[in-house]
Structures are given as structure tokens and as C-alpha cells.
Amino acid sequence: MKFRILGRTGLKISEVGFGCWEIGGNFWKSDDKQAMDALRNAAKFGINFFDTAYDYGAGHSERLVGKFVKETEEAYPEKRIVVATKVPPKDEHWPAIDNNIQNTFPKDRIIEYAMKSYENLGERTIDLLQLHTWRDEWVNEKSWQEAFEELRKEGIARFFGVSINDHSPDSALKIAASGKIDSIQTIYNIFDQSPEDKLFDVCIKNKVGVIARVPFDEGSLTGKFTEKTKFADWRKDYFTPERLKEVVSRVEKLRWLEKPNRTLAQAALQFCLHNVAVTTTIPGSTNPKHAEENAKASDGRLSQEEINKLKAHRWVRDFYTHW
């Protein structure tokens, strides 16, 4: 496993992390024993960055992560696990739609849910606390800045960031340039290459770490789907039959990325990691074998020729807001 420094925080994190949405249940079918095995296997193969959120099962994902971190750090004191979590918006809108931050992230809301996450994680200082949505209209608002400062002083959280709206990297250019946060979390994958247009340059210039989420395009870029795939989770509305047909067609055109020692899923992760702006990418899984496969993506790199060829596979669309 290779490691990168998260912006100016000094945190040394695995370039392949672990996204913990699936293990929280609610939108996903998840088994706690299998989820714990996946977390343990991820750590076994070098992953030390785990990204969760209160909203992943109303704290359930956080509690599993807290249990896993406690047992891992007690058994292996030399292992330093880095945990990121997120405060849910008060109005429960994803993406953020209200310019009035008092309806979304008033100061007391941020502090209340940061404390809930702190408790769920076993009263362990949160390494990275993020707002789970963002609008650049809020960049100068006091509520989130005062909340972050208070939480830092009280030892509840060390560093702070935002998770930005789906397929909307330009919605965070001001906050990335402000010097007020440590990280940005954005969708970035072979299909959605839009953060390369402006956001990544701003993050590099201002030493803001980048967490690349949805590296598999909700699973399609693993190459496991067919036109007949049936989903038992929320993706049945995301990958409608008509959409799924086009997705599968586009993924099939990427089969050239597969090698005897590289799966399509690993190539998808390596695409995220080719960009120097990206600190880590956070595939999710409840499958221990998948966690191992994801971790091993760090062992290889795409060639510049392959990166150049993938530019033609950029696909601008947003299935999230058109259900």
C-alpha cells in the first residue's frame, strides 16, 4: 500500500481507502459480521483511511467503525487508523438546495451531530469531520466556522472538510480557495472527470486534500453488471433498464483495461490515483475479498498512454437528480 499526505494536515493515509456507506445498511443490504470482516481485511492489506457518516444507518456505520478501530489499535498499537465522518444537513436535502445555511448547518446542528459521531466512534477524536453537503454561498458564514473551531478546541475533531454536491465540482471552488478547510470530497471516476477542469488545480494551489468518492460509478466500473442485472437496493431506481443498457455498453468499451494482473475495478481505482491532486479514493464494500482486491490496486499504475485514452470515455450525466 502506498500512502499520501492529506493536504496540509500531515495525516498519512492510504491512497486506497474504505468507503463505509454500504456497511451502514439502510440503502444497502448489509450483514454486520461480513462488514466487520471486510473492515479487518482492508486493514490487513494496508488500508488505514475509513470514511463514514452519521447518516449511514443513523450512526450504525460509525459504531461498526468505532468497534473495528478499537480492536485494531489495541491489537496493533503501531497501526494508526484515520477516521473521517460527516454531519448530515438539517433539511435532509442531498444535494444542498438552500442558500440559507441556518436551514442546513446552523452551529448547534454541527456541534450536536459531531458529538453523536464522537460517541458512536467510541469517544475517539475524529480525524476529519466533514459537512455532508455544501454550497459555495456559505463560504463566509460564521456558523460552520465557529462550530469547527469549537470542536477543534474541545478535542472532538482535528481537521475539517466538506463533501460536495454530486457531479458539481465547480460548486466548491470558493471553499477550496478559502484556506478555511483541509479537504474536499468529490465524485471522480472514469466517467465523471469534471473535477480535472478547475477544482483539482485550486486544491493543489491551496494544499487541500482530495477524497475521490464513487470511483466505481455505483458499481458499474467493476465490470460485473449486465443488461439483465437486478438490484436489491436503491440502485434499482438509479440504474433503470434504459440507463443500465447504456452503462453496460460503455463499460464494455473499457475491457481493454483488464490485464492478467489487473481487474477492471483496480484499473478504475488507478485512474483516480493517477491525478496528483487526489489523496485517496474510497471504494465501498461489505465483501472481504473485494476489500483485498481494492487495496491491491495500489500496487500498480495506469500508463500515460492509458490515461490519455481514457479521456475519450468521459461521460457527462447525472442519474442522482433524475430518478
Rosetta blueprint (number, residue, H / E / L):
1 M L
2 K L
3 F E
4 R E
5 I E
6 L L
7 G L
8 R L
9 T L
10 G L
11 L L
12 K E
13 I E
14 S E
15 E L
16 V E
17 G L
18 F E
19 G E
20 C L
21 W L
22 E H
23 I H
24 G H
25 G L
26 N L
27 F L
28 W L
29 K L
30 S L
31 D L
32 D H
33 K H
34 Q H
35 A H
36 M H
37 D H
38 A H
39 L H
40 R H
41 N H
42 A H
43 A H
44 K H
45 F L
46 G L
47 I L
48 N L
49 F E
50 F E
51 D E
52 T L
53 A L
54 Y L
55 D L
56 Y L
57 G L
58 A L
59 G L
60 H H
61 S H
62 E H
63 R H
64 L H
65 V H
66 G H
67 K H
68 F H
69 V H
70 K H
71 E H
72 T H
73 E H
74 E H
75 A H
76 Y L
77 P L
78 E L
79 K L
80 R L
81 I L
82 V E
83 V E
84 A E
85 T E
86 K E
87 V E
88 P L
89 P L
90 K L
91 D L
92 E L
93 H L
94 W L
95 P L
96 A L
97 I L
98 D L
99 N L
100 N L
101 I H
102 Q H
103 N H
104 T L
105 F L
106 P L
107 K H
108 D H
109 R H
110 I H
111 I H
112 E H
113 Y H
114 A H
115 M H
116 K H
117 S H
118 Y H
119 E H
120 N H
121 L L
122 G L
123 E L
124 R L
125 T L
126 I E
127 D E
128 L E
129 L E
130 Q E
131 L E
132 H L
133 T L
134 W L
135 R L
136 D H
137 E H
138 W H
139 V L
140 N L
141 E L
142 K H
143 S H
144 W H
145 Q H
146 E H
147 A H
148 F H
149 E H
150 E H
151 L H
152 R H
153 K H
154 E L
155 G L
156 I L
157 A E
158 R E
159 F E
160 F E
161 G E
162 V E
163 S E
164 I L
165 N L
166 D L
167 H L
168 S L
169 P H
170 D H
171 S H
172 A H
173 L H
174 K H
175 I H
176 A H
177 A H
178 S L
179 G L
180 K L
181 I L
182 D L
183 S E
184 I E
185 Q E
186 T E
187 I E
188 Y L
189 N L
190 I L
191 F L
192 D L
193 Q L
194 S H
195 P H
196 E H
197 D L
198 K L
199 L H
200 F H
201 D H
202 V H
203 C H
204 I H
205 K H
206 N L
207 K L
208 V L
209 G E
210 V E
211 I E
212 A E
213 R E
214 V L
215 P L
216 F L
217 D L
218 E L
219 G L
220 S H
221 L H
222 T H
223 G L
224 K L
225 F L
226 T L
227 E L
228 K L
229 T L
230 K L
231 F L
232 A L
233 D L
234 W L
235 R H
236 K H
237 D H
238 Y H
239 F L
240 T L
241 P H
242 E H
243 R H
244 L H
245 K H
246 E H
247 V H
248 V H
249 S H
250 R H
251 V H
252 E H
253 K L
254 L L
255 R H
256 W H
257 L H
258 E L
259 K E
260 P L
261 N L
262 R E
263 T L
264 L H
265 A H
266 Q H
267 A H
268 A H
269 L H
270 Q H
271 F H
272 C H
273 L H
274 H L
275 N L
276 V L
277 A L
278 V E
279 T E
280 T E
281 T E
282 I L
283 P L
284 G E
285 S L
286 T L
287 N L
288 P H
289 K H
290 H H
291 A H
292 E H
293 E H
294 N H
295 A H
296 K H
297 A H
298 S H
299 D H
300 G L
301 R L
302 L L
303 S L
304 Q H
305 E H
306 E H
307 I H
308 N H
309 K H
310 L H
311 K H
312 A H
313 H H
314 R L
315 W L
316 V L
317 R L
318 D L
319 F L
320 Y L
321 T L
322 H L
323 W L
